[in-house]
Amino acid sequence: MLVNELPREIIEEILIRCDPCDVAQVAQTCRVFYSIICCAGDSTLWRELYLAQPLDDPRTAVSHDGYPKARPIDWKMELQRIMRAGTVVTSSNPFDLLRPGELHTVLGTLLDVVCNSAPKRTEESDEVSANLLWVAAMFRRGFLDQIKQADGTILSADERQRIAQLHTYYGITHADARPHSLVQSRAYVYSMCNYCSDTKYGPFTKKGVVNWVHMQALHHVMSMHLISLKEDEDFDFVIFPMSLPYTQTVVSEYLNDDEDWAGLTGSWVVSFCFCDHRDLMAFNEANRKQVDLSLFEDPGFREAFRSLDANLSVVRTEPDPEHPTRPIIHFYGEMQDSSTSTMTGSVKMTADNQIEWQFVSGEVGSTIWSSSGIQVGGLRSSFGVLGSWTTIFHEDDDPIGPFWLCKRSSITPIEI
């Protein structure tokens, strides 16, 4: 008896134990296999193939706003997209495999995997999404650096945004450890032309959506104060509170009934960076007519990093017609230790399904600082909020810099 003469159920049972890429090859060998694999009236085979992969079950996955993935699930299409993306990302030269215009699709697939994953049920849980682990494993071969550094490659604005978003989620790459790379990120973060009322003086585009290129620069600058890497150091994946495992969404049983859906109540750590104001002014003056990175290339350049503890609590909420179960949260915070500073602000969902934080702070009765940022990852992610700070006056010579706000409990290492 030939293999293709076996009962359909047995053939499917054999195929389920194969790699999906091999299954696709088998479909091309004869009409019987093609019919079973590509023309089946139900999705059993492809569902079982999907569930056999080191990925989250999409039926239990949620998006970053805490809502389940849309049904029904096209198991065949979803798995084929993911396997194709994995093949491209792990290639020694992704551009040798990419078809014209395919990069945009591959990046979108990777973002779908990251942004639709199994949630944690409590902030204290140590369970890690299989989707996040899979993407981290795929990126260890250097895809993010390869795609940015490829000679002669012209990326569209949307492709640059998608790459930067994945980079921000992922964390630190080998290229990030190079001094020149950090110089470029600092130049972006401290360039005053990147801040205006249209961008809410933060990492947003003039259309009101997140500017991930800006976010990735902020992430890079902050990260290099949290970890210590040498330019030629060999590493697979740096796991720290601003990396992929910490972007996981937290969805409690009664989330939609909780006015504090963002999980802001509690003890936080707010960290921020700044450079000498004279250096800031000199850099921006020198860059009015041409690019001059010499300030950040100077071995004598110094960037301060500070952290303060703060307790945050919900003051009130107001309805958000665009997000009925995610009302706008207004909060109040008090700095701890010897500081007498306070914070007041709001948290809301954005049109592009992100979580936006806006707040002002300063000594009691003397508010002076304004901050604008985005929660990186899903609802209540351990990663926290990344953004930029300046003053409430928004004058031409105001100081600017990056900040990172995370729950005190989020600093606990994640085991993977």
C-alpha positions in Angstrom: 0.0 0.0 0.0 1.3 3.4 -0.9 1.3 6.2 1.7 -1.3 8.2 -0.2 -3.6 5.2 -0.1 -3.8 5.2 3.7 -7.0 6.4 5.3 -7.3 10.2 5.5 -7.3 10.2 9.3 -3.9 8.3 9.4 -2.4 10.6 6.8 -3.5 13.7 8.8 -2.1 12.1 12.0 1.3 11.7 10.3 1.2 15.2 8.9 0.4 16.8 12.3 3.8 15.4 13.6 5.7 17.1 10.8 7.1 20.6 10.4 4.6 22.9 8.7 7.2 23.8 6.0 7.6 20.1 5.2 3.8 19.7 5.1 3.7 22.4 2.5 6.2 20.5 0.4 4.2 17.3 0.7 1.2 19.1 -0.7 3.0 19.5 -3.9 3.8 15.8 -4.4 0.4 14.5 -5.5 -3.3 15.4 -5.8 -4.3 13.3 -2.8 -2.0 15.1 -0.5 -2.8 18.5 -2.0 -6.5 17.8 -1.4 -6.0 16.8 2.2 -3.6 19.6 3.0 -5.0 22.5 1.0 -8.6 21.8 0.2 -10.0 20.3 3.4 -13.4 21.5 4.4 -12.5 21.8 8.0 -9.4 23.3 9.8 -8.5 20.4 12.0 -5.1 19.7 10.3 -3.9 23.3 10.3 -5.2 23.9 13.8 -3.3 20.9 15.2 -0.2 22.0 13.2 -0.4 25.5 14.7 -1.0 24.2 18.3 2.1 21.9 17.9 4.3 25.0 17.4 6.0 26.8 20.4 3.4 29.5 20.2 0.5 30.7 22.3 -3.0 29.3 21.5 -4.6 32.2 19.7 -7.9 31.3 21.3 -6.5 32.4 24.7 -4.5 35.3 23.4 -5.4 39.0 23.9 -4.3 42.2 22.2 -2.5 44.9 24.1 -5.8 46.5 25.2 -6.8 43.2 26.9 -9.4 42.0 24.4 -9.4 38.5 22.8 -8.2 38.0 19.2 -11.0 38.2 16.6 -12.7 34.9 15.7 -13.0 32.8 13.6 -9.3 32.0 13.3 -7.9 31.1 9.9 -5.4 28.5 11.2 -3.8 27.8 7.8 -3.3 31.4 6.9 -2.0 32.4 10.4 0.5 29.6 10.6 1.8 30.1 7.0 2.3 33.8 7.7 4.2 33.0 10.9 6.3 30.3 9.4 7.2 32.5 6.5 8.2 35.4 8.8 10.3 33.0 10.9 12.1 31.7 7.7 12.9 35.3 6.7 14.0 36.5 10.1 16.4 33.6 10.8 18.0 33.8 7.3 21.7 34.9 7.2 20.5 37.5 4.6 16.8 38.3 4.8 16.8 40.3 1.7 17.8 37.3 -0.4 14.5 35.7 0.6 12.1 38.7 0.6 9.9 39.2 -2.3 9.2 42.7 -3.6 7.0 44.5 -1.0 7.1 41.5 1.4 9.0 43.2 4.2 6.0 45.2 5.3 4.0 42.0 5.6 6.7 40.1 7.5 7.0 43.0 10.0 3.3 43.1 10.4 3.2 39.4 11.1 5.9 39.7 13.8 4.0 42.6 15.4 0.8 40.5 15.4 2.6 37.7 17.2 4.0 40.1 19.8 0.8 42.1 20.3 -1.6 39.2 20.4 -0.3 36.8 23.1 -1.2 34.9 26.1 -1.7 37.3 29.1 -0.6 36.9 32.7 -3.5 36.7 35.2 -1.7 38.7 37.9 1.2 41.2 37.9 3.1 38.9 40.2 2.8 35.8 37.9 6.1 34.4 36.5 4.4 32.8 33.4 5.9 34.1 30.1 4.0 34.1 26.8 5.3 31.5 24.3 4.8 34.1 21.5 7.2 36.5 23.2 9.8 33.7 23.7 9.4 32.7 20.0 10.0 36.2 18.7 13.0 36.6 21.1 14.5 33.4 19.8 13.9 34.5 16.1 15.6 37.9 16.7 18.7 36.4 18.4 20.3 35.9 14.9 20.5 39.7 14.4 17.5 40.4 12.1 16.8 43.9 13.6 20.4 45.0 13.0 20.6 43.3 9.6 17.5 45.0 8.3 18.7 48.5 9.4 22.2 48.2 8.1 21.6 46.5 4.7 23.4 48.4 2.0 21.3 50.1 -0.7 18.0 49.3 1.1 15.4 52.0 1.1 12.8 51.5 3.8 9.4 53.1 3.7 8.3 55.4 6.6 5.9 52.7 7.7 8.5 50.0 7.6 10.9 52.1 9.7 8.1 52.6 12.3 7.4 48.9 12.4 11.1 48.0 12.8 11.5 50.6 15.5 8.4 49.2 17.4 9.8 45.7 17.3 13.2 47.0 18.4 11.6 48.9 21.3 9.8 45.8 22.4 12.7 43.5 21.9 15.3 45.5 23.9 19.0 45.8 23.2 20.8 44.4 20.0 24.5 44.1 19.3 24.5 47.3 17.3 23.1 49.1 20.3 26.3 48.4 22.2 28.3 50.4 19.7 29.2 53.9 20.7 28.1 55.4 17.4 24.7 53.9 17.7 24.2 55.5 21.1 25.4 58.8 19.7 22.6 58.7 17.1 20.0 57.9 19.7 21.1 60.8 21.9 21.1 63.1 19.0 17.4 62.2 18.3 16.3 62.4 21.9 18.0 65.8 22.6 17.0 67.4 19.3 14.5 70.1 20.1 13.0 69.9 16.6 11.4 66.6 17.6 9.2 68.3 20.2 6.2 70.6 19.5 2.6 71.0 20.4 1.5 68.8 17.5 3.5 65.9 18.9 2.3 66.6 22.5 6.0 67.4 23.3 6.5 63.6 23.3 7.0 60.5 21.1 4.0 61.1 18.9 3.6 61.9 15.2 1.7 65.0 14.1 -1.2 62.6 13.3 -1.5 61.7 17.0 -0.1 58.2 16.8 3.0 56.8 18.5 6.3 57.7 16.8 8.2 54.4 17.3 11.4 55.8 15.9 11.4 58.3 18.7 10.4 55.6 21.2 13.3 53.4 20.2 15.8 56.3 20.6 14.3 57.0 24.1 14.6 53.3 24.9 18.2 53.1 23.8 19.3 56.1 25.9 17.5 54.9 29.1 18.6 51.2 28.6 22.3 52.0 28.5 22.0 53.3 32.1 20.4 50.1 33.3 22.8 47.5 31.7 26.5 47.4 31.1 27.7 46.1 27.7 31.0 46.3 25.9 31.0 47.0 22.2 32.5 43.6 21.3 30.6 41.6 24.0 29.0 38.4 22.9 25.4 37.8 24.0 22.3 36.2 22.8 19.5 38.2 24.4 19.7 40.8 27.2 16.8 40.2 29.6 16.1 43.3 31.7 13.0 45.3 32.6 12.9 47.0 29.3 13.0 43.9 27.1 10.4 41.7 25.4 9.3 39.4 28.3 8.3 42.5 30.2 5.8 43.6 27.5 3.3 40.9 28.4 -0.3 42.0 29.0 -1.8 41.4 32.4 -5.5 40.6 32.4 -7.3 40.0 35.7 -10.6 38.3 36.0 -12.6 41.5 36.6 -10.5 43.8 34.4 -13.5 45.3 32.5 -15.2 46.2 35.8 -12.1 47.8 37.3 -11.9 51.6 37.1 -8.1 51.3 37.5 -7.8 49.2 34.3 -4.3 50.5 33.8 -3.1 49.1 37.2 -1.6 52.4 38.1 -2.4 52.3 41.9 0.8 51.4 43.8 4.5 52.0 44.2 6.4 53.2 41.1 9.9 54.1 40.2 10.4 57.1 37.9 13.8 57.4 36.2 15.0 60.2 34.0 18.0 61.4 32.1 19.3 64.9 31.3 22.5 66.5 30.1 24.0 69.9 30.9 21.7 72.6 29.7 24.6 74.5 28.1 25.5 71.4 26.1 21.8 71.0 25.1 21.7 74.5 23.8 25.0 74.2 22.0 24.0 71.0 20.3 20.7 72.4 19.0 22.3 75.7 17.9 25.1 73.8 16.0 22.5 71.6 14.3 20.3 74.4 12.9 22.1 74.2 9.5 23.9 70.9 9.5 24.2 67.7 11.5 26.9 67.9 14.1 27.2 65.0 16.5 30.5 66.0 18.0 29.0 66.8 21.4 27.8 63.2 22.0 31.0 61.8 20.4 33.2 63.7 22.9 34.5 61.2 25.6 33.9 64.0 28.1 30.1 64.1 27.5 28.1 63.4 30.6 24.5 62.4 30.9 22.9 62.2 34.4 20.5 59.4 35.4 18.2 59.7 38.4 15.5 57.6 40.0 12.8 58.5 42.5 10.1 56.5 44.2 6.5 57.5 43.8 3.1 56.3 45.1 0.2 56.7 42.6 -3.5 56.5 43.1 -6.7 57.0 41.1 -8.5 60.3 41.7 -11.4 59.9 39.3 -12.4 58.6 35.9 -14.3 60.0 33.0 -16.0 58.1 30.1 -14.2 57.6 26.9 -16.8 57.1 24.1 -14.2 55.4 21.9 -13.3 52.9 24.6 -16.3 52.3 26.9 -14.6 49.8 29.2 -11.4 51.8 29.4 -12.4 55.2 30.8 -9.8 58.0 31.1 -8.1 57.7 34.4 -7.0 60.8 36.3 -4.3 60.1 39.0 -2.3 61.8 41.7 1.2 60.8 42.9 3.5 61.7 45.7 7.3 61.3 45.5 8.9 59.4 48.4 12.1 59.8 50.4 13.2 63.4 50.9 11.4 64.8 47.9 8.2 66.8 48.3 7.3 66.6 44.6 3.8 65.6 43.4 2.4 64.3 40.1 -1.0 64.8 38.5 -2.0 63.3 35.2 -4.2 61.0 33.1 -4.0 57.6 31.3 -6.1 56.8 28.3 -6.3 54.6 25.2 -5.1 56.1 21.9 -6.7 55.7 18.5 -3.9 53.2 17.5 -4.7 51.0 20.6 -1.8 52.2 22.7 -1.9 53.4 26.4 -1.0 57.0 26.7 0.3 58.7 29.9 0.4 62.5 30.3 1.4 64.1 33.6 2.9 67.2 35.2 5.0 67.3 38.3 7.0 69.5 40.7 7.2 70.8 44.2 3.9 71.2 46.0 2.3 74.4 44.7 5.0 74.8 42.0 4.3 72.5 39.1 7.0 72.9 36.5 7.7 69.6 34.6 5.5 67.9 32.0 5.9 64.4 30.8 4.4 62.5 27.8 4.7 58.8 27.2 3.4 55.4 26.2 3.0 52.1 28.1 5.3 49.7 26.2 3.5 46.4 25.6 0.1 45.5 26.8 -2.2 46.6 29.6 -0.4 46.7 33.0 2.9 45.4 31.3 5.9 45.2 33.7 7.9 47.2 31.1 6.0 50.4 32.2 5.9 53.8 30.6 8.5 55.3 28.3 8.5 58.9 27.1 10.0 62.3 27.3 9.9 65.2 29.8 10.3 69.0 29.5 8.7 72.0 31.3 5.1 73.1 31.2 6.1 76.3 29.6 7.3 74.7 26.3 9.7 77.5 25.5 12.5 77.4 22.9 15.2 76.9 25.5 13.5 74.4 27.8 15.4 71.3 28.9 14.3 68.0 27.5 15.1 64.3 28.1 13.8 60.8 28.4 11.9 59.2 31.3 10.9 55.7 32.3 8.1 54.9 34.8 7.7 51.3 36.1 6.1 49.5 39.0 8.5 48.8 41.8 7.5 45.1 41.6 8.4 45.0 37.9 12.1 45.2 38.7 12.0 41.6 39.8 13.9 39.4 37.2 11.9 37.2 34.9 13.0 33.6 34.5 12.7 32.2 31.0 
